[in-house]
Amino acid sequence: MEKELHAKIVSCNANSEEVCASAARISTTAGDAHKIFENARENPKNRALIEKVLASGHKSLIEHAVFTIAFRDVSVFVEQFFIECRLASFTVKSRRYVDFSALGYYVPPDLESEDLRQYRNYMDGLFRAYGALLEAGVPREDARFLLPYSFHSNFYCTLNARELARALCEIRYGRGRNIPELQTLADQLTAQLEERFPCLLPEIRPSFEGSPAGEVPSLRCSQADPVYLTRQEAGAVALVNAPAEPMKLLEAAWRIQHPSKEQPFTPAELAASQRPRELEQLAYTFTVSNVTLSGVTHLVRHRMQSIIVPSIETMDHSKFIVPDTIAAAHAPLEQYRRAISEAHAAVRRLCGALEKYHYYFALSGNVMDLMTTMNARELQWFIRLRSCNRAQWEVRDIAVELLRQLRHSFPALFCHFGPSCFVSGSCPEGRLTCGQKEAVTTRFQTLQ
């Protein structure tokens, strides 16, 4: 079922080298921005200038070169690695709406003989169980919890050259250095950069001399039997840090933003503002315990946050979620538990060449803990999207519980946060609306 890996640069902004060279010149060269750019056209000194400025430590000029990469049939483990690049934009193929039964999975090319047979048996068994759940009527967003982290993902990533160099350095010399699949993708991207933007290549180097080889994180499977978590037990939210005097911070920010206004503001006015920059001064840190790998992908897509997510290489393979749609149906529940039990037993037996690839044996329904910090403006957007009935149920539960705790922390502001129909009075989902506007509005009016 495996297909060829491919990371292809499908777009790069026009005249990227000339633009970056112009950025290198503008602060020290006479003339306006237009003239400097025209002088940079076909200038043979552009590349040497860019490399000289980069070598001096001034990296911002290459942020003007922007690339879009199409990742085809890479493992979802790779997707998770790249999506943690905060200064990048991503669009992925949804596991909520797309049937992944026939989309295949990654097979490490060095596996052979008995190792290869065991690897395929493990992956094929889980794909069969996933397909059986779909045939039994289980929603795709719940059946996906059986998908192993080798399954093929397809996504687009857009990022500037500075962030791309950082990602490639992280693969070559950082936490990706022991991942052959990532090394292959880095080889492909580097070869394309040699043609399209060669002045970036000197930036793909270790951040210090003698970078250590590092150890491959060992397999963690702490329990002899699988540990099953219900929906109520998973995704526990704890608000661990909040501003001590949030209203004073808002007042100070508001007066700087509106120096000529004498009338006081209200939190309600800020919440309804089209440009509530004051809310960015309020930072909130929270943890989420026992969130599934699938749930993690929903959370990390919000770019304006500082999030700490452990590597899949270090996670405990013993804990699994059981969604309500499966728990309520006898036959699917038996299929689900059987598949997980067999997978868990197989993971505990991993050794040799297979053990070093244990991250591909993780299931989308495995759970981990994370921590993140968001400002109130990003929280407003996060809660607006994720507390909606259209949001995936796990991340919706997290958003609603977080909002509950935020309202206890600062009710004057957060009582105005909620899904779109509650905040604005209208639903943006069109024909996909849940049709429960009044009930949702009432729920969030009384949420405590």
VEXLO-817153 format. One record per residue (C-alpha): residue number from 1; residue in one letter; x, z negated, y negated. Coordinates in steps of 0.1 Angstrom, whole numbers. Each point is the difference from the previous one (the first is absolute). Layout:
<sites>
 num residuo     u     w     v
 NUM       a     X     Z     Y
...
</sites>
This chain:
<sites>
 num residuo     u     w     v
   1       m     0     0     0
   2       e    29    -4   -24
   3       k     7    25   -27
   4       e    30     9   -20
   5       l     7   -24   -29
   6       h     0    15   -34
   7       a     5   -12   -36
   8       k    -3    30   -23
   9       i     5     0   -38
  10       v   -30    21    -9
  11       s     3    -3   -38
  12       c    26    -8   -26
  13       n    -6     2   -38
  14       a    12    31   -16
  15       n    35     0   -16
  16       s     6   -35    13
  17       e    38     2    -4
  18       e    -3    13   -36
  19       v   -25   -28    -8
  20       c    23   -27    13
  21       a    30    15   -18
  22       s   -20     0   -32
  23       a    -9   -36     5
  24       a    37    -7     4
  25       r     8    17   -33
  26       i   -29   -11   -22
  27       s    13   -34   -11
  28       t    34    13   -11
  29       t    -6    36   -10
  30       a   -13    14   -33
  31       g   -32    20     0
  32       d   -35    -5    11
  33       a   -13    -3    35
  34       h   -12    36     2
  35       k    34    14   -12
  36       i    20   -22    24
  37       f   -21    12    29
  38       e     4    37   -10
  39       n    38    -6    -2
  40       a    -1   -15    35
  41       r   -15    31    16
  42       e    26    16    24
  43       n    27   -22   -14
  44       p    27    -2    27
  45       k    10   -35   -12
  46       n   -34   -16     8
  47       r     8   -12    35
  48       a    33   -15    -9
  49       l   -15   -18   -30
  50       i   -28   -15    22
  51       e    25   -12    26
  52       k    22   -15   -27
  53       v   -28   -19   -17
  54       l   -13   -12    34
  55       a    35   -12     9
  56       s     1   -21   -31
  57       g   -31   -19    12
  58       h   -27    17   -22
  59       k   -26    10    26
  60       s   -32     6   -20
  61       l     8    36    -8
  62       i    -8    11    36
  63       e   -34   -15    -2
  64       h   -10    32   -17
  65       a     5    19    33
  66       v   -32    -4    21
  67       f    -5    10    36
  68       t   -30     2    23
  69       i     8    -4    37
  70       a   -24    10    28
  71       f     6   -21    31
  72       r   -13    17    31
  73       d    -5   -17    33
  74       v    22   -30    -7
  75       s    -8   -34    15
  76       v   -21   -24   -19
  77       f    30   -23     1
  78       v    17    25   -23
  79       e   -31     1   -23
  80       q     2   -38    -3
  81       f    37     2    -9
  82       f    -5    26   -28
  83       i   -32   -14   -14
  84       e    18   -32    -9
  85       c    18    20   -27
  86       r   -18   -14   -30
  87       l     9    28   -25
  88       a   -16    28    21
  89       s   -35    14     6
  90       f   -15     5    35
  91       t   -30    17    16
  92       v    -3    -5    37
  93       k   -23    13    27
  94       s   -27   -27     5
  95       r    -3   -18    33
  96       r   -35   -10   -11
  97       y   -14    35    -1
  98       v    23    22    22
  99       d     0    -1    38
 100       f    36    -5    10
 101       s    -6     6    38
 102       a    19    33     1
 103       l    25    -4   -29
 104       g    28   -12    22
 105       y    28   -26    -3
 106       y    37    -1    -6
 107       v    24    -1    30
 108       p    36   -11    -6
 109       p    21    30    11
 110       d    26   -21    19
 111       l   -25   -15    25
 112       e     2    15    35
 113       s    -9    -6    36
 114       e   -17   -34     6
 115       d     1   -10   -37
 116       l   -17    31   -10
 117       r   -27    -4    27
 118       q    -7   -36   -11
 119       y    -2    10   -36
 120       r   -24    28     6
 121       n   -22   -21    23
 122       y    -3   -27   -26
 123       m    -9    24   -28
 124       d   -23    22    21
 125       g   -18   -31    13
 126       l    -8   -12   -36
 127       f   -11    35   -11
 128       r   -23     2    30
 129       a   -15   -34    -9
 130       y    -4    10   -36
 131       g   -18    31    10
 132       a   -23   -20    24
 133       l   -10   -23   -29
 134       l    -9    30   -21
 135       e   -21    14    28
 136       a   -17   -34     3
 137       g   -11     2   -37
 138       v    26   -24   -15
 139       p     8    10   -36
 140       r    33    18    -5
 141       e    11   -27   -24
 142       d    -3   -26    28
 143       a    12    21    30
 144       r    32     7   -20
 145       f    12   -36     6
 146       l    11    13    35
 147       l    22    27   -15
 148       p    38    -7     6
 149       y    23     3   -29
 150       s    15    32    14
 151       f   -31    20    -8
 152       h     5    30   -22
 153       s    -7    -3   -37
 154       n    -2    27   -26
 155       f     3    -8   -37
 156       y    12    11   -34
 157       c    25   -20   -20
 158       t     9     7   -37
 159       l    29   -18   -16
 160       n    28     6   -25
 161       a    36     7    10
 162       r    12   -36    -7
 163       e   -26   -15    23
 164       l     7    27    26
 165       a    37    -9    -1
 166       r    -8   -36     4
 167       a   -23     7    30
 168       l    27    21    17
 169       c    26   -27    -7
 170       e   -23   -25    17
 171       i    -2    23    30
 172       r    37     7     2
 173       y    14   -34    -8
 174       g   -29   -25    -1
 175       r   -29   -10    22
 176       g    -4    35    13
 177       r    36     4    13
 178       n    -9    -7    36
 179       i   -31    22     1
 180       p     8    34    15
 181       e   -32    16   -12
 182       l     7   -10   -36
 183       q    35    13     3
 184       t   -13    34    12
 185       l   -24     1   -30
 186       a    28    -9   -24
 187       d    21    28    15
 188       q   -28    25    -7
 189       l    -5   -12   -36
 190       t    37    -1    -8
 191       a     4    36    12
 192       q   -28    11   -23
 193       l    14   -20   -29
 194       e    33    19     4
 195       e   -19    32   -10
 196       r   -25   -14   -25
 197       f    17   -29   -18
 198       p    36    -5    13
 199       c    10   -23   -29
 200       l   -20   -27    18
 201       l    21    -1    31
 202       p    28   -22   -15
 203       e   -27   -27    -6
 204       i    -8    -2    37
 205       r    27   -26     8
 206       p     3   -37     9
 207       s    -5   -23   -30
 208       f    32   -18     9
 209       e    32     8    20
 210       g     0   -10    36
 211       s   -38     0     6
 212       p    -6   -19    32
 213       a   -14    18    30
 214       g   -27   -27     5
 215       e   -18   -11    31
 216       v   -31    14    15
 217       p   -28   -26    -3
 218       s    -8   -12    35
 219       l   -34     2    16
 220       r   -24   -29    -7
 221       c   -28    -6    24
 222       s    -5   -38    -2
 223       q   -31    -4    23
 224       a    -3     6    37
 225       d   -36    13    -6
 226       p   -15    19   -29
 227       v   -14   -21   -28
 228       y   -33    14   -12
 229       l   -12    -6   -36
 230       t   -35     4   -12
 231       r    -9    16   -33
 232       q    -5   -35   -15
 233       e    35   -11    12
 234       a    19    30   -13
 235       g     9     8   -36
 236       a     1   -36   -13
 237       v     7     0   -38
 238       a    17   -28   -20
 239       l     5     1   -37
 240       v    34   -17    -3
 241       n     9     5   -37
 242       a   -20     5   -32
 243       p     6    -5   -37
 244       a    -5   -36   -11
 245       e   -16    10   -33
 246       p   -13    35     4
 247       m   -23    -1   -31
 248       k    30    -9   -22
 249       l    19    30    14
 250       l   -29    23    -6
 251       e    -5   -13   -36
 252       a    37     5    -8
 253       a     0    35    14
 254       w   -32     9   -18
 255       r    13   -11   -34
 256       i    31    21     5
 257       q   -21    30    10
 258       h   -25    -5   -28
 259       p    19   -16   -30
 260       s   -26     9   -26
 261       k   -30   -13    18
 262       e   -13   -35    -7
 263       q   -29    -1    24
 264       p     8   -17    33
 265       f    -3    19    32
 266       t   -18    -9    32
 267       p    12     5    36
 268       a   -31    22     6
 269       e    11    24   -28
 270       l    35     2    16
 271       a   -14     7    34
 272       a   -22    28   -14
 273       s    28    15   -21
 274       q    13    35     7
 275       r    35   -12    -7
 276       p     3   -37     9
 277       r    38    -3    -4
 278       e    -4   -38    -6
 279       l   -10    -4    37
 280       e    34    12    10
 281       q    15   -33   -13
 282       l   -18   -20    28
 283       a    19     1    33
 284       y   -16   -13    32
 285       t    18    -4    33
 286       f   -18    -2    33
 287       t     7     2    37
 288       v   -20    17    28
 289       s     5   -14    35
 290       n    -7    20    32
 291       v    -8    33   -17
 292       t     2    30    24
 293       l    25    28    -4
 294       s   -29    22    -9
 295       g   -11   -24   -27
 296       v    36    -1   -14
 297       t    -2    37    -6
 298       h   -31    -5   -22
 299       l    17   -27   -20
 300       v    34    16    -6
 301       r   -16    31   -15
 302       h    -6   -19   -32
 303       r    32     8   -19
 304       m    -1   -26   -28
 305       q     9   -31    20
 306       s    30   -18    13
 307       i    -6    -2    37
 308       i    20   -15    28
 309       v    -8    15    34
 310       p    22    -8    30
 311       s    14    28    20
 312       i   -20    11    30
 313       e    33    -4    19
 314       t    -3   -38    -5
 315       m   -37    -5     7
 316       d   -15   -20    29
 317       h   -16    24    25
 318       s   -23   -27    15
 319       k   -29    -2   -26
 320       f   -28    25    -2
 321       i   -33     3   -19
 322       v   -33     6    17
 323       p   -24    17   -24
 324       d   -37    -9     0
 325       t   -12    34    12
 326       i    21    -4    31
 327       a    -7   -38     5
 328       a   -37     7     0
 329       a     0    26    27
 330       h     9   -10    36
 331       a    15    32    14
 332       p    21     9   -31
 333       l    12   -37    -2
 334       e    11     2    37
 335       q    18    33    -7
 336       y    17   -13   -31
 337       r    12   -32    16
 338       r    12    18    31
 339       a    20    25   -21
 340       i    15   -28   -21
 341       s     8   -21    31
 342       e    18    29    16
 343       a    19     8   -32
 344       h    10   -36    -5
 345       a    13    -3    36
 346       a    20    33    -5
 347       v    15   -12   -32
 348       r    12   -32    16
 349       r    18    20    27
 350       l    18    22   -25
 351       c    38     2     5
 352       g    29    23    -5
 353       a    -7    32   -20
 354       l   -37    -8    -3
 355       e     6   -34   -16
 356       k    18    15   -29
 357       y   -31    21    -8
 358       h   -23   -30     3
 359       y   -15     7   -35
 360       y   -17    31    14
 361       f   -18   -22    25
 362       a   -17   -20   -27
 363       l   -37     6    -3
 364       s   -20     6   -31
 365       g   -20   -31     9
 366       n    31   -23     0
 367       v     1   -24   -29
 368       m    26   -13   -24
 369       d     2   -21   -32
 370       l     8    13   -35
 371       m     3   -12   -36
 372       t    -7    18   -32
 373       t    -2    -5   -37
 374       m   -24    20   -22
 375       n    -9    -3   -37
 376       a   -36    -4    -9
 377       r    -4    36   -11
 378       e    11    13    34
 379       l   -22   -27    17
 380       q   -29    13   -20
 381       w     6    35    15
 382       f     8   -13    35
 383       i   -31   -21     1
 384       r   -22    28   -14
 385       l    11    24    27
 386       r     4   -24    30
 387       s   -30   -23    -4
 388       c   -23    31     1
 389       n   -21     4    32
 390       r    17    33     5
 391       a    34   -16     4
 392       q    14    -7    35
 393       w   -14   -33    11
 394       e    33   -18     5
 395       v    13     7   -34
 396       r   -35    -6   -15
 397       d     0   -35    16
 398       i    34    -6   -16
 399       a   -11    12   -34
 400       v   -32   -21    -1
 401       e    18   -32    12
 402       l    27     6   -26
 403       l   -26     4   -27
 404       r   -17   -32    11
 405       q    33   -19    -5
 406       l     7    17   -33
 407       r   -34   -10   -13
 408       h     9   -36     8
 409       s    33     4   -18
 410       f   -13    17   -32
 411       p   -38     5     1
 412       a    -3    11   -36
 413       l    18    32     9
 414       f    -5     7    37
 415       c   -37    -5    -1
 416       h     0    34   -15
 417       f    20    16    29
 418       g   -16    17    30
 419       p    -9    34    14
 420       s   -10    29   -23
 421       c   -38    -5     3
 422       f     4   -36   -10
 423       v    25     7   -29
 424       s   -15    32   -15
 425       g   -35     1    14
 426       s     6    33    18
 427       c    15    12    33
 428       p    27    26    -1
 429       e    -3     9    37
 430       g   -28    27    -4
 431       r   -17     9    32
 432       l    23   -24    19
 433       t   -15   -30   -19
 434       c   -11   -30    22
 435       g   -33     0   -18
 436       q     1   -38    -4
 437       k     7    -3   -37
 438       e   -24   -28    -7
 439       a    11   -21    30
 440       v    37     5    -8
 441       t    -5    -9   -37
 442       t   -18   -32    10
 443       r    27    -9    24
 444       f    28     3   -26
 445       q   -21   -18   -26
 446       t    -2   -30    22
 447       l    34     2    17
 448       q    18   -34    -2
</sites>
